[in-house]
Amino acid sequence: MLPRNTWTKETCKETAKKYNRIIDWQNDYKGSYLAAYRKGWLQECTSHMETKERDNTNKFGRKVKWDLENCKKDAKLFNGRYEWQLSSSSAYYAARKNGWLDVCCKHMKPRK
């Protein structure tokens, strides 16, 4: 894993190339994914991957029920609410609809 701020477009593309799903890349190389997200390289890094960034299915293809625990687990993959909303909208909206946003997002830093 590279230290923060050392991810280049090339290193992000190299790490992303190892995966067919964005969520797997996010889980294994969070820094690389976040660098690509922040610098606008996501489309280029993930063009070979499945088209859906996130959905509510698990690794066995079964639907995930977005209960409080699953929403909290999903939210921990992200540093901010907006990032979570963009990357995992079904979990984000389930948390919003059920009044769990503050609980799920308590680890996140507020936007400046």
N, C-alpha and C positions, 0 to 999 in steps of 0.2 A: 504494500500500500504506500502511495506517495504522500508526502506531507501536503498540507493545505496550500493552495495557490501554485502548485507545480503541475497541475493537469493542463496539458496542451490539447489542441484539437486531435492531434495524431494519437496521443496516448489514450484519450477518451474513445476514439474510434477503435483502437486495438482492443481495449477491454470490452467494449460493446460487441465486437465481432464474435466473441466467445459465446454469446447468448442468442436465443431465439425469442425470448420474452423480456420485455422491459423490466418487469417486476423482479426477475432473476438477476438482471444486471444491477438494479437498485439495491437488492439485498446483499450482493457480493462486493460491489464496488460503489458504495454510496457516494464517496467523494467524486469519483469519475462522473457518475450520473448527475450530481448536483452542479459540477463544473459545466457540463454540457448544457444543462437546463439554464443556468445563469448566463452563459455566454451565447446562447442561441444556436447551439450545435445539435440539439436533440434530433431534428429531422434527418440531418446528415448521418449521425451516429446510429440511428435506429432504422434506417431505410430498409434493411434486410430482415427486420423483425416482424412479428405479427402486427397487424394494423391497430388493434385495440391496445392502448397503454395499460389500462387496468379494467378489470371487470369484477363481478362478485362471484367468481368461481375459484375453487381451490385447485391444487395441483392434480387432483383426480377428475377435474371437470365438473364437480358437483357445485351447485349454488351454495353460497355462503349466506347464512342469515345474519344480517347486520344487527346483532344485539350489541349491548354496551361493551362487552369484553372484546368482540371482534373489531369493533370500531376503534377502541383504545389501542389494540395491537396494530391495526393498520395505520393509525395516526402517528405512532412512534417512528414510522419510516420517514417522516417528514419534519422539517424544521419550522415550517410556517403554515398557517391556515390556508393561505392562497395557493401555495404549492400543493397541499393536500387536496384542496378543492379541484385543482386542475388535473392532478394525476390519479385521483381515486374518488371521482365525483359521487359514485353510489354510496360509498361509506360516509363521505362528508355530509351528503344530504340526509342520510339516515340519522346521523348524529344531530344534525340541525333540527330535523323534524321531531325528534324525540327529546330535545333539550339537553343533549349530552355534549355539546361543543366545548364548553368550558372544562369539563372533566377530561375529555379526550385530548384537548389541546394544552393542558396545563404545563407540559414540558416544553412547549414552543415559546420562542422569544417573540415579543410584540414587534410589529412593524414600526420602522422609524419614519 
